[in-house]
Amino acid sequence: MATSIRLEPGVEERLNFLATKTGRTKAFYLRELITRGMEDLEDYYLAADILERVRKDEEEILSSADVRKSLALDN
């Protein structure tokens, strides 16, 4: 899927410098940034969603003792 974005001049300069110095394409680094950044965004927003459900008492909360017991880790 082709997508276009506008970068701030300073960010574009840094990207150009990195690509030139390493011999890789700008597209390579943009894909890397998006892939790694997507993982961080997923972690953040999914955790925020769970936290909201906890606050609304819509999410089950277990103590560490309960988890250890259910996994038979105290034996």
LUMLUMDREN-2810 file (N, C-alpha, C; in Angstrom, 1 decimal):
<atoms>
<atom><aa>M</aa><ch>A</ch><at>N</at><xx>0.9</xx><yy>-1.2</yy><zz>0.0</zz></atom>
<atom><aa>M</aa><ch>A</ch><at>CA</at><xx>0.0</xx><yy>0.0</yy><zz>0.0</zz></atom>
<atom><aa>M</aa><ch>A</ch><at>C</at><xx>0.9</xx><yy>1.2</yy><zz>0.0</zz></atom>
<atom><aa>A</aa><ch>A</ch><at>N</at><xx>0.7</xx><yy>2.1</yy><zz>-0.9</zz></atom>
<atom><aa>A</aa><ch>A</ch><at>CA</at><xx>1.5</xx><yy>3.3</yy><zz>-1.0</zz></atom>
<atom><aa>A</aa><ch>A</ch><at>C</at><xx>0.8</xx><yy>4.4</yy><zz>-0.1</zz></atom>
<atom><aa>T</aa><ch>A</ch><at>N</at><xx>1.6</xx><yy>5.1</yy><zz>0.7</zz></atom>
<atom><aa>T</aa><ch>A</ch><at>CA</at><xx>1.1</xx><yy>6.1</yy><zz>1.5</zz></atom>
<atom><aa>T</aa><ch>A</ch><at>C</at><xx>2.1</xx><yy>7.3</yy><zz>1.5</zz></atom>
<atom><aa>S</aa><ch>A</ch><at>N</at><xx>1.6</xx><yy>8.5</yy><zz>1.6</zz></atom>
<atom><aa>S</aa><ch>A</ch><at>CA</at><xx>2.5</xx><yy>9.6</yy><zz>1.7</zz></atom>
<atom><aa>S</aa><ch>A</ch><at>C</at><xx>2.3</xx><yy>10.4</yy><zz>3.0</zz></atom>
<atom><aa>I</aa><ch>A</ch><at>N</at><xx>3.4</xx><yy>10.9</yy><zz>3.5</zz></atom>
<atom><aa>I</aa><ch>A</ch><at>CA</at><xx>3.3</xx><yy>11.7</yy><zz>4.7</zz></atom>
<atom><aa>I</aa><ch>A</ch><at>C</at><xx>4.2</xx><yy>12.9</yy><zz>4.5</zz></atom>
<atom><aa>R</aa><ch>A</ch><at>N</at><xx>3.9</xx><yy>13.9</yy><zz>5.3</zz></atom>
<atom><aa>R</aa><ch>A</ch><at>CA</at><xx>4.8</xx><yy>15.1</yy><zz>5.3</zz></atom>
<atom><aa>R</aa><ch>A</ch><at>C</at><xx>5.6</xx><yy>15.1</yy><zz>6.6</zz></atom>
<atom><aa>L</aa><ch>A</ch><at>N</at><xx>6.9</xx><yy>15.3</yy><zz>6.4</zz></atom>
<atom><aa>L</aa><ch>A</ch><at>CA</at><xx>7.8</xx><yy>15.3</yy><zz>7.5</zz></atom>
<atom><aa>L</aa><ch>A</ch><at>C</at><xx>8.3</xx><yy>16.7</yy><zz>7.8</zz></atom>
<atom><aa>E</aa><ch>A</ch><at>N</at><xx>8.5</xx><yy>17.0</yy><zz>9.0</zz></atom>
<atom><aa>E</aa><ch>A</ch><at>CA</at><xx>9.1</xx><yy>18.3</yy><zz>9.4</zz></atom>
<atom><aa>E</aa><ch>A</ch><at>C</at><xx>10.5</xx><yy>18.3</yy><zz>8.7</zz></atom>
<atom><aa>P</aa><ch>A</ch><at>N</at><xx>11.0</xx><yy>19.5</yy><zz>8.3</zz></atom>
<atom><aa>P</aa><ch>A</ch><at>CA</at><xx>12.3</xx><yy>19.6</yy><zz>7.6</zz></atom>
<atom><aa>P</aa><ch>A</ch><at>C</at><xx>13.4</xx><yy>18.9</yy><zz>8.4</zz></atom>
<atom><aa>G</aa><ch>A</ch><at>N</at><xx>13.5</xx><yy>19.1</yy><zz>9.7</zz></atom>
<atom><aa>G</aa><ch>A</ch><at>CA</at><xx>14.5</xx><yy>18.6</yy><zz>10.5</zz></atom>
<atom><aa>G</aa><ch>A</ch><at>C</at><xx>14.5</xx><yy>17.1</yy><zz>10.6</zz></atom>
<atom><aa>V</aa><ch>A</ch><at>N</at><xx>13.3</xx><yy>16.5</yy><zz>10.6</zz></atom>
<atom><aa>V</aa><ch>A</ch><at>CA</at><xx>13.1</xx><yy>15.0</yy><zz>10.6</zz></atom>
<atom><aa>V</aa><ch>A</ch><at>C</at><xx>13.6</xx><yy>14.5</yy><zz>9.2</zz></atom>
<atom><aa>E</aa><ch>A</ch><at>N</at><xx>13.2</xx><yy>15.2</yy><zz>8.2</zz></atom>
<atom><aa>E</aa><ch>A</ch><at>CA</at><xx>13.5</xx><yy>14.7</yy><zz>6.8</zz></atom>
<atom><aa>E</aa><ch>A</ch><at>C</at><xx>15.1</xx><yy>14.8</yy><zz>6.6</zz></atom>
<atom><aa>E</aa><ch>A</ch><at>N</at><xx>15.7</xx><yy>15.8</yy><zz>7.2</zz></atom>
<atom><aa>E</aa><ch>A</ch><at>CA</at><xx>17.2</xx><yy>15.9</yy><zz>7.1</zz></atom>
<atom><aa>E</aa><ch>A</ch><at>C</at><xx>17.8</xx><yy>14.7</yy><zz>7.8</zz></atom>
<atom><aa>R</aa><ch>A</ch><at>N</at><xx>17.3</xx><yy>14.4</yy><zz>9.0</zz></atom>
<atom><aa>R</aa><ch>A</ch><at>CA</at><xx>17.9</xx><yy>13.3</yy><zz>9.8</zz></atom>
<atom><aa>R</aa><ch>A</ch><at>C</at><xx>17.7</xx><yy>12.0</yy><zz>9.0</zz></atom>
<atom><aa>L</aa><ch>A</ch><at>N</at><xx>16.5</xx><yy>11.8</yy><zz>8.4</zz></atom>
<atom><aa>L</aa><ch>A</ch><at>CA</at><xx>16.2</xx><yy>10.6</yy><zz>7.7</zz></atom>
<atom><aa>L</aa><ch>A</ch><at>C</at><xx>17.2</xx><yy>10.5</yy><zz>6.5</zz></atom>
<atom><aa>N</aa><ch>A</ch><at>N</at><xx>17.3</xx><yy>11.6</yy><zz>5.7</zz></atom>
<atom><aa>N</aa><ch>A</ch><at>CA</at><xx>18.2</xx><yy>11.6</yy><zz>4.6</zz></atom>
<atom><aa>N</aa><ch>A</ch><at>C</at><xx>19.6</xx><yy>11.3</yy><zz>5.0</zz></atom>
<atom><aa>F</aa><ch>A</ch><at>N</at><xx>20.1</xx><yy>11.9</yy><zz>6.1</zz></atom>
<atom><aa>F</aa><ch>A</ch><at>CA</at><xx>21.5</xx><yy>11.6</yy><zz>6.6</zz></atom>
<atom><aa>F</aa><ch>A</ch><at>C</at><xx>21.7</xx><yy>10.1</yy><zz>6.9</zz></atom>
<atom><aa>L</aa><ch>A</ch><at>N</at><xx>20.7</xx><yy>9.6</yy><zz>7.7</zz></atom>
<atom><aa>L</aa><ch>A</ch><at>CA</at><xx>20.8</xx><yy>8.2</yy><zz>8.1</zz></atom>
<atom><aa>L</aa><ch>A</ch><at>C</at><xx>20.8</xx><yy>7.3</yy><zz>6.8</zz></atom>
<atom><aa>A</aa><ch>A</ch><at>N</at><xx>20.0</xx><yy>7.5</yy><zz>5.9</zz></atom>
<atom><aa>A</aa><ch>A</ch><at>CA</at><xx>19.9</xx><yy>6.7</yy><zz>4.7</zz></atom>
<atom><aa>A</aa><ch>A</ch><at>C</at><xx>21.2</xx><yy>6.8</yy><zz>3.9</zz></atom>
<atom><aa>T</aa><ch>A</ch><at>N</at><xx>21.7</xx><yy>8.0</yy><zz>3.8</zz></atom>
<atom><aa>T</aa><ch>A</ch><at>CA</at><xx>22.9</xx><yy>8.2</yy><zz>3.0</zz></atom>
<atom><aa>T</aa><ch>A</ch><at>C</at><xx>24.1</xx><yy>7.5</yy><zz>3.7</zz></atom>
<atom><aa>K</aa><ch>A</ch><at>N</at><xx>24.2</xx><yy>7.7</yy><zz>5.0</zz></atom>
<atom><aa>K</aa><ch>A</ch><at>CA</at><xx>25.4</xx><yy>7.1</yy><zz>5.7</zz></atom>
<atom><aa>K</aa><ch>A</ch><at>C</at><xx>25.4</xx><yy>5.6</yy><zz>5.8</zz></atom>
<atom><aa>T</aa><ch>A</ch><at>N</at><xx>24.2</xx><yy>5.0</yy><zz>5.8</zz></atom>
<atom><aa>T</aa><ch>A</ch><at>CA</at><xx>24.1</xx><yy>3.6</yy><zz>5.9</zz></atom>
<atom><aa>T</aa><ch>A</ch><at>C</at><xx>23.9</xx><yy>2.8</yy><zz>4.6</zz></atom>
<atom><aa>G</aa><ch>A</ch><at>N</at><xx>23.6</xx><yy>3.5</yy><zz>3.5</zz></atom>
<atom><aa>G</aa><ch>A</ch><at>CA</at><xx>23.3</xx><yy>2.9</yy><zz>2.3</zz></atom>
<atom><aa>G</aa><ch>A</ch><at>C</at><xx>22.0</xx><yy>2.2</yy><zz>2.1</zz></atom>
<atom><aa>R</aa><ch>A</ch><at>N</at><xx>21.1</xx><yy>2.5</yy><zz>3.1</zz></atom>
<atom><aa>R</aa><ch>A</ch><at>CA</at><xx>19.7</xx><yy>2.0</yy><zz>3.0</zz></atom>
<atom><aa>R</aa><ch>A</ch><at>C</at><xx>18.8</xx><yy>3.1</yy><zz>2.5</zz></atom>
<atom><aa>T</aa><ch>A</ch><at>N</at><xx>17.6</xx><yy>2.6</yy><zz>2.1</zz></atom>
<atom><aa>T</aa><ch>A</ch><at>CA</at><xx>16.7</xx><yy>3.6</yy><zz>1.6</zz></atom>
<atom><aa>T</aa><ch>A</ch><at>C</at><xx>15.9</xx><yy>4.3</yy><zz>2.8</zz></atom>
<atom><aa>K</aa><ch>A</ch><at>N</at><xx>15.4</xx><yy>5.4</yy><zz>2.5</zz></atom>
<atom><aa>K</aa><ch>A</ch><at>CA</at><xx>14.5</xx><yy>6.1</yy><zz>3.4</zz></atom>
<atom><aa>K</aa><ch>A</ch><at>C</at><xx>13.3</xx><yy>5.3</yy><zz>3.7</zz></atom>
<atom><aa>A</aa><ch>A</ch><at>N</at><xx>12.8</xx><yy>4.6</yy><zz>2.7</zz></atom>
<atom><aa>A</aa><ch>A</ch><at>CA</at><xx>11.6</xx><yy>3.7</yy><zz>2.9</zz></atom>
<atom><aa>A</aa><ch>A</ch><at>C</at><xx>11.9</xx><yy>2.6</yy><zz>3.9</zz></atom>
<atom><aa>F</aa><ch>A</ch><at>N</at><xx>13.1</xx><yy>2.1</yy><zz>3.8</zz></atom>
<atom><aa>F</aa><ch>A</ch><at>CA</at><xx>13.4</xx><yy>1.0</yy><zz>4.8</zz></atom>
<atom><aa>F</aa><ch>A</ch><at>C</at><xx>13.3</xx><yy>1.5</yy><zz>6.2</zz></atom>
<atom><aa>Y</aa><ch>A</ch><at>N</at><xx>13.8</xx><yy>2.7</yy><zz>6.5</zz></atom>
<atom><aa>Y</aa><ch>A</ch><at>CA</at><xx>13.8</xx><yy>3.3</yy><zz>7.8</zz></atom>
<atom><aa>Y</aa><ch>A</ch><at>C</at><xx>12.3</xx><yy>3.7</yy><zz>8.2</zz></atom>
<atom><aa>L</aa><ch>A</ch><at>N</at><xx>11.6</xx><yy>4.1</yy><zz>7.3</zz></atom>
<atom><aa>L</aa><ch>A</ch><at>CA</at><xx>10.2</xx><yy>4.5</yy><zz>7.6</zz></atom>
<atom><aa>L</aa><ch>A</ch><at>C</at><xx>9.4</xx><yy>3.2</yy><zz>7.9</zz></atom>
<atom><aa>R</aa><ch>A</ch><at>N</at><xx>9.6</xx><yy>2.2</yy><zz>7.2</zz></atom>
<atom><aa>R</aa><ch>A</ch><at>CA</at><xx>8.9</xx><yy>0.9</yy><zz>7.5</zz></atom>
<atom><aa>R</aa><ch>A</ch><at>C</at><xx>9.3</xx><yy>0.4</yy><zz>8.9</zz></atom>
<atom><aa>E</aa><ch>A</ch><at>N</at><xx>10.6</xx><yy>0.5</yy><zz>9.2</zz></atom>
<atom><aa>E</aa><ch>A</ch><at>CA</at><xx>11.1</xx><yy>0.1</yy><zz>10.5</zz></atom>
<atom><aa>E</aa><ch>A</ch><at>C</at><xx>10.4</xx><yy>0.9</yy><zz>11.6</zz></atom>
<atom><aa>L</aa><ch>A</ch><at>N</at><xx>10.4</xx><yy>2.2</yy><zz>11.4</zz></atom>
<atom><aa>L</aa><ch>A</ch><at>CA</at><xx>9.8</xx><yy>3.1</yy><zz>12.4</zz></atom>
<atom><aa>L</aa><ch>A</ch><at>C</at><xx>8.3</xx><yy>2.8</yy><zz>12.6</zz></atom>
<atom><aa>I</aa><ch>A</ch><at>N</at><xx>7.6</xx><yy>2.5</yy><zz>11.6</zz></atom>
<atom><aa>I</aa><ch>A</ch><at>CA</at><xx>6.2</xx><yy>2.3</yy><zz>11.7</zz></atom>
<atom><aa>I</aa><ch>A</ch><at>C</at><xx>5.9</xx><yy>0.9</yy><zz>12.3</zz></atom>
<atom><aa>T</aa><ch>A</ch><at>N</at><xx>6.7</xx><yy>-0.1</yy><zz>12.0</zz></atom>
<atom><aa>T</aa><ch>A</ch><at>CA</at><xx>6.5</xx><yy>-1.4</yy><zz>12.6</zz></atom>
<atom><aa>T</aa><ch>A</ch><at>C</at><xx>6.8</xx><yy>-1.4</yy><zz>14.1</zz></atom>
<atom><aa>R</aa><ch>A</ch><at>N</at><xx>7.9</xx><yy>-0.8</yy><zz>14.4</zz></atom>
<atom><aa>R</aa><ch>A</ch><at>CA</at><xx>8.3</xx><yy>-0.7</yy><zz>15.9</zz></atom>
<atom><aa>R</aa><ch>A</ch><at>C</at><xx>7.3</xx><yy>0.2</yy><zz>16.6</zz></atom>
<atom><aa>G</aa><ch>A</ch><at>N</at><xx>7.0</xx><yy>1.3</yy><zz>16.0</zz></atom>
<atom><aa>G</aa><ch>A</ch><at>CA</at><xx>6.1</xx><yy>2.2</yy><zz>16.6</zz></atom>
<atom><aa>G</aa><ch>A</ch><at>C</at><xx>4.7</xx><yy>1.7</yy><zz>16.8</zz></atom>
<atom><aa>M</aa><ch>A</ch><at>N</at><xx>4.3</xx><yy>0.8</yy><zz>15.8</zz></atom>
<atom><aa>M</aa><ch>A</ch><at>CA</at><xx>2.9</xx><yy>0.2</yy><zz>15.9</zz></atom>
<atom><aa>M</aa><ch>A</ch><at>C</at><xx>2.8</xx><yy>-0.7</yy><zz>17.1</zz></atom>
<atom><aa>E</aa><ch>A</ch><at>N</at><xx>3.9</xx><yy>-1.4</yy><zz>17.4</zz></atom>
<atom><aa>E</aa><ch>A</ch><at>CA</at><xx>3.9</xx><yy>-2.3</yy><zz>18.6</zz></atom>
<atom><aa>E</aa><ch>A</ch><at>C</at><xx>3.7</xx><yy>-1.5</yy><zz>19.9</zz></atom>
<atom><aa>D</aa><ch>A</ch><at>N</at><xx>4.4</xx><yy>-0.3</yy><zz>19.9</zz></atom>
<atom><aa>D</aa><ch>A</ch><at>CA</at><xx>4.3</xx><yy>0.5</yy><zz>21.1</zz></atom>
<atom><aa>D</aa><ch>A</ch><at>C</at><xx>2.9</xx><yy>1.1</yy><zz>21.2</zz></atom>
<atom><aa>L</aa><ch>A</ch><at>N</at><xx>2.4</xx><yy>1.6</yy><zz>20.1</zz></atom>
<atom><aa>L</aa><ch>A</ch><at>CA</at><xx>1.0</xx><yy>2.1</yy><zz>20.1</zz></atom>
<atom><aa>L</aa><ch>A</ch><at>C</at><xx>0.0</xx><yy>1.1</yy><zz>20.5</zz></atom>
<atom><aa>E</aa><ch>A</ch><at>N</at><xx>0.1</xx><yy>-0.1</yy><zz>20.0</zz></atom>
<atom><aa>E</aa><ch>A</ch><at>CA</at><xx>-0.8</xx><yy>-1.2</yy><zz>20.4</zz></atom>
<atom><aa>E</aa><ch>A</ch><at>C</at><xx>-0.7</xx><yy>-1.5</yy><zz>21.9</zz></atom>
<atom><aa>D</aa><ch>A</ch><at>N</at><xx>0.5</xx><yy>-1.6</yy><zz>22.4</zz></atom>
<atom><aa>D</aa><ch>A</ch><at>CA</at><xx>0.7</xx><yy>-1.8</yy><zz>23.8</zz></atom>
<atom><aa>D</aa><ch>A</ch><at>C</at><xx>0.0</xx><yy>-0.7</yy><zz>24.7</zz></atom>
<atom><aa>Y</aa><ch>A</ch><at>N</at><xx>0.3</xx><yy>0.5</yy><zz>24.3</zz></atom>
<atom><aa>Y</aa><ch>A</ch><at>CA</at><xx>-0.3</xx><yy>1.7</yy><zz>25.0</zz></atom>
<atom><aa>Y</aa><ch>A</ch><at>C</at><xx>-1.8</xx><yy>1.7</yy><zz>25.0</zz></atom>
<atom><aa>Y</aa><ch>A</ch><at>N</at><xx>-2.4</xx><yy>1.7</yy><zz>23.8</zz></atom>
<atom><aa>Y</aa><ch>A</ch><at>CA</at><xx>-3.8</xx><yy>1.9</yy><zz>23.7</zz></atom>
<atom><aa>Y</aa><ch>A</ch><at>C</at><xx>-4.6</xx><yy>0.7</yy><zz>24.2</zz></atom>
<atom><aa>L</aa><ch>A</ch><at>N</at><xx>-4.0</xx><yy>-0.5</yy><zz>24.0</zz></atom>
<atom><aa>L</aa><ch>A</ch><at>CA</at><xx>-4.7</xx><yy>-1.7</yy><zz>24.6</zz></atom>
<atom><aa>L</aa><ch>A</ch><at>C</at><xx>-4.7</xx><yy>-1.7</yy><zz>26.1</zz></atom>
<atom><aa>A</aa><ch>A</ch><at>N</at><xx>-3.5</xx><yy>-1.3</yy><zz>26.7</zz></atom>
<atom><aa>A</aa><ch>A</ch><at>CA</at><xx>-3.4</xx><yy>-1.2</yy><zz>28.1</zz></atom>
<atom><aa>A</aa><ch>A</ch><at>C</at><xx>-4.3</xx><yy>-0.1</yy><zz>28.7</zz></atom>
<atom><aa>A</aa><ch>A</ch><at>N</at><xx>-4.4</xx><yy>1.0</yy><zz>28.0</zz></atom>
<atom><aa>A</aa><ch>A</ch><at>CA</at><xx>-5.3</xx><yy>2.1</yy><zz>28.4</zz></atom>
<atom><aa>A</aa><ch>A</ch><at>C</at><xx>-6.7</xx><yy>1.7</yy><zz>28.4</zz></atom>
<atom><aa>D</aa><ch>A</ch><at>N</at><xx>-7.1</xx><yy>0.8</yy><zz>27.4</zz></atom>
<atom><aa>D</aa><ch>A</ch><at>CA</at><xx>-8.5</xx><yy>0.3</yy><zz>27.3</zz></atom>
<atom><aa>D</aa><ch>A</ch><at>C</at><xx>-8.8</xx><yy>-0.6</yy><zz>28.5</zz></atom>
<atom><aa>I</aa><ch>A</ch><at>N</at><xx>-7.8</xx><yy>-1.5</yy><zz>28.9</zz></atom>
<atom><aa>I</aa><ch>A</ch><at>CA</at><xx>-8.0</xx><yy>-2.3</yy><zz>30.0</zz></atom>
<atom><aa>I</aa><ch>A</ch><at>C</at><xx>-8.1</xx><yy>-1.6</yy><zz>31.3</zz></atom>
<atom><aa>L</aa><ch>A</ch><at>N</at><xx>-7.2</xx><yy>-0.6</yy><zz>31.4</zz></atom>
<atom><aa>L</aa><ch>A</ch><at>CA</at><xx>-7.2</xx><yy>0.3</yy><zz>32.6</zz></atom>
<atom><aa>L</aa><ch>A</ch><at>C</at><xx>-8.6</xx><yy>0.9</yy><zz>32.8</zz></atom>
<atom><aa>E</aa><ch>A</ch><at>N</at><xx>-9.2</xx><yy>1.4</yy><zz>31.7</zz></atom>
<atom><aa>E</aa><ch>A</ch><at>CA</at><xx>-10.5</xx><yy>2.0</yy><zz>31.8</zz></atom>
<atom><aa>E</aa><ch>A</ch><at>C</at><xx>-11.5</xx><yy>1.0</yy><zz>32.3</zz></atom>
<atom><aa>R</aa><ch>A</ch><at>N</at><xx>-11.4</xx><yy>-0.2</yy><zz>31.8</zz></atom>
<atom><aa>R</aa><ch>A</ch><at>CA</at><xx>-12.4</xx><yy>-1.2</yy><zz>32.2</zz></atom>
<atom><aa>R</aa><ch>A</ch><at>C</at><xx>-12.2</xx><yy>-1.6</yy><zz>33.7</zz></atom>
<atom><aa>V</aa><ch>A</ch><at>N</at><xx>-10.9</xx><yy>-1.6</yy><zz>34.1</zz></atom>
<atom><aa>V</aa><ch>A</ch><at>CA</at><xx>-10.7</xx><yy>-1.8</yy><zz>35.5</zz></atom>
<atom><aa>V</aa><ch>A</ch><at>C</at><xx>-11.3</xx><yy>-0.7</yy><zz>36.4</zz></atom>
<atom><aa>R</aa><ch>A</ch><at>N</at><xx>-11.1</xx><yy>0.5</yy><zz>36.0</zz></atom>
<atom><aa>R</aa><ch>A</ch><at>CA</at><xx>-11.7</xx><yy>1.6</yy><zz>36.7</zz></atom>
<atom><aa>R</aa><ch>A</ch><at>C</at><xx>-13.2</xx><yy>1.5</yy><zz>36.8</zz></atom>
<atom><aa>K</aa><ch>A</ch><at>N</at><xx>-13.8</xx><yy>1.0</yy><zz>35.7</zz></atom>
<atom><aa>K</aa><ch>A</ch><at>CA</at><xx>-15.3</xx><yy>0.9</yy><zz>35.7</zz></atom>
<atom><aa>K</aa><ch>A</ch><at>C</at><xx>-15.8</xx><yy>-0.4</yy><zz>36.3</zz></atom>
<atom><aa>D</aa><ch>A</ch><at>N</at><xx>-14.8</xx><yy>-1.2</yy><zz>36.9</zz></atom>
<atom><aa>D</aa><ch>A</ch><at>CA</at><xx>-15.1</xx><yy>-2.5</yy><zz>37.5</zz></atom>
<atom><aa>D</aa><ch>A</ch><at>C</at><xx>-15.7</xx><yy>-3.5</yy><zz>36.5</zz></atom>
<atom><aa>E</aa><ch>A</ch><at>N</at><xx>-15.2</xx><yy>-3.4</yy><zz>35.3</zz></atom>
<atom><aa>E</aa><ch>A</ch><at>CA</at><xx>-15.7</xx><yy>-4.3</yy><zz>34.2</zz></atom>
<atom><aa>E</aa><ch>A</ch><at>C</at><xx>-14.6</xx><yy>-5.4</yy><zz>33.9</zz></atom>
<atom><aa>E</aa><ch>A</ch><at>N</at><xx>-13.5</xx><yy>-5.4</yy><zz>34.6</zz></atom>
<atom><aa>E</aa><ch>A</ch><at>CA</at><xx>-12.4</xx><yy>-6.3</yy><zz>34.3</zz></atom>
<atom><aa>E</aa><ch>A</ch><at>C</at><xx>-12.1</xx><yy>-7.0</yy><zz>35.6</zz></atom>
<atom><aa>E</aa><ch>A</ch><at>N</at><xx>-11.9</xx><yy>-8.3</yy><zz>35.5</zz></atom>
<atom><aa>E</aa><ch>A</ch><at>CA</at><xx>-11.6</xx><yy>-9.2</yy><zz>36.6</zz></atom>
<atom><aa>E</aa><ch>A</ch><at>C</at><xx>-10.1</xx><yy>-8.9</yy><zz>37.0</zz></atom>
<atom><aa>I</aa><ch>A</ch><at>N</at><xx>-9.9</xx><yy>-8.7</yy><zz>38.3</zz></atom>
<atom><aa>I</aa><ch>A</ch><at>CA</at><xx>-8.6</xx><yy>-8.5</yy><zz>38.9</zz></atom>
<atom><aa>I</aa><ch>A</ch><at>C</at><xx>-8.2</xx><yy>-9.6</yy><zz>39.8</zz></atom>
<atom><aa>L</aa><ch>A</ch><at>N</at><xx>-7.1</xx><yy>-10.2</yy><zz>39.6</zz></atom>
<atom><aa>L</aa><ch>A</ch><at>CA</at><xx>-6.6</xx><yy>-11.3</yy><zz>40.4</zz></atom>
<atom><aa>L</aa><ch>A</ch><at>C</at><xx>-5.4</xx><yy>-10.8</yy><zz>41.2</zz></atom>
<atom><aa>S</aa><ch>A</ch><at>N</at><xx>-5.3</xx><yy>-11.3</yy><zz>42.4</zz></atom>
<atom><aa>S</aa><ch>A</ch><at>CA</at><xx>-4.1</xx><yy>-11.0</yy><zz>43.2</zz></atom>
<atom><aa>S</aa><ch>A</ch><at>C</at><xx>-2.9</xx><yy>-11.9</yy><zz>42.7</zz></atom>
<atom><aa>S</aa><ch>A</ch><at>N</at><xx>-1.7</xx><yy>-11.6</yy><zz>43.0</zz></atom>
<atom><aa>S</aa><ch>A</ch><at>CA</at><xx>-0.6</xx><yy>-12.5</yy><zz>42.6</zz></atom>
<atom><aa>S</aa><ch>A</ch><at>C</at><xx>-0.7</xx><yy>-13.8</yy><zz>43.3</zz></atom>
<atom><aa>A</aa><ch>A</ch><at>N</at><xx>-1.3</xx><yy>-13.9</yy><zz>44.5</zz></atom>
<atom><aa>A</aa><ch>A</ch><at>CA</at><xx>-1.5</xx><yy>-15.1</yy><zz>45.2</zz></atom>
<atom><aa>A</aa><ch>A</ch><at>C</at><xx>-2.5</xx><yy>-16.0</yy><zz>44.4</zz></atom>
<atom><aa>D</aa><ch>A</ch><at>N</at><xx>-3.6</xx><yy>-15.4</yy><zz>44.0</zz></atom>
<atom><aa>D</aa><ch>A</ch><at>CA</at><xx>-4.6</xx><yy>-16.1</yy><zz>43.2</zz></atom>
<atom><aa>D</aa><ch>A</ch><at>C</at><xx>-3.9</xx><yy>-16.7</yy><zz>41.9</zz></atom>
<atom><aa>V</aa><ch>A</ch><at>N</at><xx>-3.1</xx><yy>-15.9</yy><zz>41.2</zz></atom>
<atom><aa>V</aa><ch>A</ch><at>CA</at><xx>-2.5</xx><yy>-16.3</yy><zz>40.0</zz></atom>
<atom><aa>V</aa><ch>A</ch><at>C</at><xx>-1.5</xx><yy>-17.5</yy><zz>40.2</zz></atom>
<atom><aa>R</aa><ch>A</ch><at>N</at><xx>-0.7</xx><yy>-17.3</yy><zz>41.3</zz></atom>
<atom><aa>R</aa><ch>A</ch><at>CA</at><xx>0.2</xx><yy>-18.4</yy><zz>41.6</zz></atom>
<atom><aa>R</aa><ch>A</ch><at>C</at><xx>-0.6</xx><yy>-19.7</yy><zz>42.0</zz></atom>
<atom><aa>K</aa><ch>A</ch><at>N</at><xx>-1.7</xx><yy>-19.6</yy><zz>42.7</zz></atom>
<atom><aa>K</aa><ch>A</ch><at>CA</at><xx>-2.5</xx><yy>-20.7</yy><zz>43.0</zz></atom>
<atom><aa>K</aa><ch>A</ch><at>C</at><xx>-3.1</xx><yy>-21.4</yy><zz>41.8</zz></atom>
<atom><aa>S</aa><ch>A</ch><at>N</at><xx>-3.6</xx><yy>-20.6</yy><zz>40.9</zz></atom>
<atom><aa>S</aa><ch>A</ch><at>CA</at><xx>-4.3</xx><yy>-21.1</yy><zz>39.7</zz></atom>
<atom><aa>S</aa><ch>A</ch><at>C</at><xx>-3.2</xx><yy>-21.8</yy><zz>38.7</zz></atom>
<atom><aa>L</aa><ch>A</ch><at>N</at><xx>-2.0</xx><yy>-21.3</yy><zz>38.8</zz></atom>
<atom><aa>L</aa><ch>A</ch><at>CA</at><xx>-0.9</xx><yy>-21.9</yy><zz>38.0</zz></atom>
<atom><aa>L</aa><ch>A</ch><at>C</at><xx>-0.1</xx><yy>-23.0</yy><zz>38.7</zz></atom>
<atom><aa>A</aa><ch>A</ch><at>N</at><xx>-0.5</xx><yy>-23.3</yy><zz>39.9</zz></atom>
<atom><aa>A</aa><ch>A</ch><at>CA</at><xx>0.1</xx><yy>-24.3</yy><zz>40.8</zz></atom>
<atom><aa>A</aa><ch>A</ch><at>C</at><xx>1.6</xx><yy>-24.0</yy><zz>40.9</zz></atom>
<atom><aa>L</aa><ch>A</ch><at>N</at><xx>1.9</xx><yy>-22.7</yy><zz>41.2</zz></atom>
<atom><aa>L</aa><ch>A</ch><at>CA</at><xx>3.3</xx><yy>-22.3</yy><zz>41.3</zz></atom>
<atom><aa>L</aa><ch>A</ch><at>C</at><xx>3.8</xx><yy>-22.3</yy><zz>42.8</zz></atom>
<atom><aa>D</aa><ch>A</ch><at>N</at><xx>2.9</xx><yy>-22.5</yy><zz>43.7</zz></atom>
<atom><aa>D</aa><ch>A</ch><at>CA</at><xx>3.3</xx><yy>-22.5</yy><zz>45.1</zz></atom>
<atom><aa>D</aa><ch>A</ch><at>C</at><xx>3.6</xx><yy>-23.9</yy><zz>45.6</zz></atom>
<atom><aa>N</aa><ch>A</ch><at>N</at><xx>3.6</xx><yy>-24.9</yy><zz>44.8</zz></atom>
<atom><aa>N</aa><ch>A</ch><at>CA</at><xx>3.9</xx><yy>-26.3</yy><zz>45.2</zz></atom>
<atom><aa>N</aa><ch>A</ch><at>C</at><xx>5.4</xx><yy>-26.5</yy><zz>45.3</zz></atom>
</atoms>
